[in-house]
Amino acid sequence: MDLRITSYGNFLKVKGVLNKRNFHLFERELNLILNRGNKIVVNVVGIEHIDRYGIKNLLELHRLAVMNKKDVSIIGSGPTRLYNKFKSETLV
């Protein structure tokens, strides 16, 4: 399955496969929303697979947003790999 991104105001819904090949699409949508405001909610429940590149870059985008005082919330029970990585990064 390809990547499908739907945005409603400051809410971003991601569905499909998030990987090195299509991460730039996700990054573009996220930045468009964050340029309009200081808050975004990303629903990852529809992500069927994410590769290590996607995880690494999602963590980096989250880190940069927080550094720039942007409120980023990631919701949904997406891939276990993604959840475990975010959990371990917040403990460090």
VMD Tcl script that draws the C-alpha trace (Angstrom):
set ca {
  {0.00 0.00 0.00}
  {1.19 3.51 -0.77}
  {1.21 6.39 1.68}
  {-1.97 8.43 2.06}
  {-1.94 11.64 4.08}
  {-5.08 13.55 4.99}
  {-5.06 16.84 6.86}
  {-7.91 18.67 8.57}
  {-6.74 21.94 10.08}
  {-4.01 20.94 12.52}
  {-4.86 17.21 12.39}
  {-2.80 14.90 10.17}
  {-3.89 11.33 9.44}
  {-1.29 8.97 7.96}
  {-2.21 5.65 6.35}
  {-0.16 3.01 4.53}
  {3.59 2.56 4.35}
  {5.96 5.28 5.57}
  {9.48 4.73 4.31}
  {12.58 6.34 2.85}
  {10.98 6.61 -0.59}
  {7.95 8.64 0.52}
  {8.96 10.29 3.81}
  {9.42 13.65 2.07}
  {5.65 13.76 1.43}
  {4.89 13.34 5.12}
  {7.52 15.91 6.07}
  {6.07 18.44 3.63}
  {2.54 18.08 5.03}
  {3.77 18.31 8.62}
  {5.76 21.47 7.87}
  {2.82 23.09 6.07}
  {0.68 22.67 9.17}
  {3.41 23.77 11.60}
  {4.12 26.88 9.50}
  {0.48 27.94 9.96}
  {0.39 27.34 13.70}
  {2.10 25.93 16.75}
  {0.16 22.72 17.23}
  {-0.32 19.49 15.30}
  {-1.87 16.12 16.05}
  {-0.58 13.20 13.97}
  {-2.69 10.04 13.90}
  {-0.49 7.02 13.08}
  {-3.10 4.29 13.56}
  {-3.26 3.73 9.78}
  {0.48 3.16 9.31}
  {0.87 -0.46 8.26}
  {4.67 -0.39 8.04}
  {7.46 2.05 8.78}
  {11.11 1.42 7.98}
  {14.05 2.50 10.15}
  {14.56 5.58 7.98}
  {10.96 6.64 8.58}
  {11.29 6.11 12.33}
  {14.59 7.99 12.51}
  {13.24 10.96 10.56}
  {9.94 11.05 12.43}
  {11.89 11.23 15.70}
  {14.05 14.02 14.28}
  {11.02 16.01 13.08}
  {9.45 15.62 16.51}
  {12.66 16.76 18.22}
  {12.97 19.82 15.98}
  {9.34 20.77 16.48}
  {9.71 20.60 20.26}
  {12.92 22.64 20.09}
  {11.02 25.29 18.12}
  {8.27 25.32 20.76}
  {5.75 23.56 18.55}
  {3.21 21.24 20.18}
  {3.32 17.87 18.41}
  {1.07 15.02 19.54}
  {1.32 11.57 18.00}
  {-1.77 9.48 18.64}
  {-3.00 6.03 17.69}
  {-1.61 2.57 18.04}
  {0.58 2.52 14.96}
  {3.35 0.03 14.30}
  {4.90 -1.46 17.45}
  {8.40 -0.47 16.24}
  {7.38 3.18 16.13}
  {5.73 3.10 19.55}
  {8.71 1.33 21.16}
  {11.21 3.79 19.67}
  {9.29 6.83 20.87}
  {8.91 5.25 24.29}
  {12.66 4.55 24.56}
  {13.63 8.02 23.26}
  {11.48 9.80 25.85}
  {13.12 7.81 28.65}
  {16.63 8.88 27.62}
}
mol new
graphics top color blue
foreach p $ca { graphics top sphere $p radius 0.5 }
foreach p [lrange $ca 0 end-1] q [lrange $ca 1 end] { graphics top cylinder $p $q radius 0.2 }
display resetview
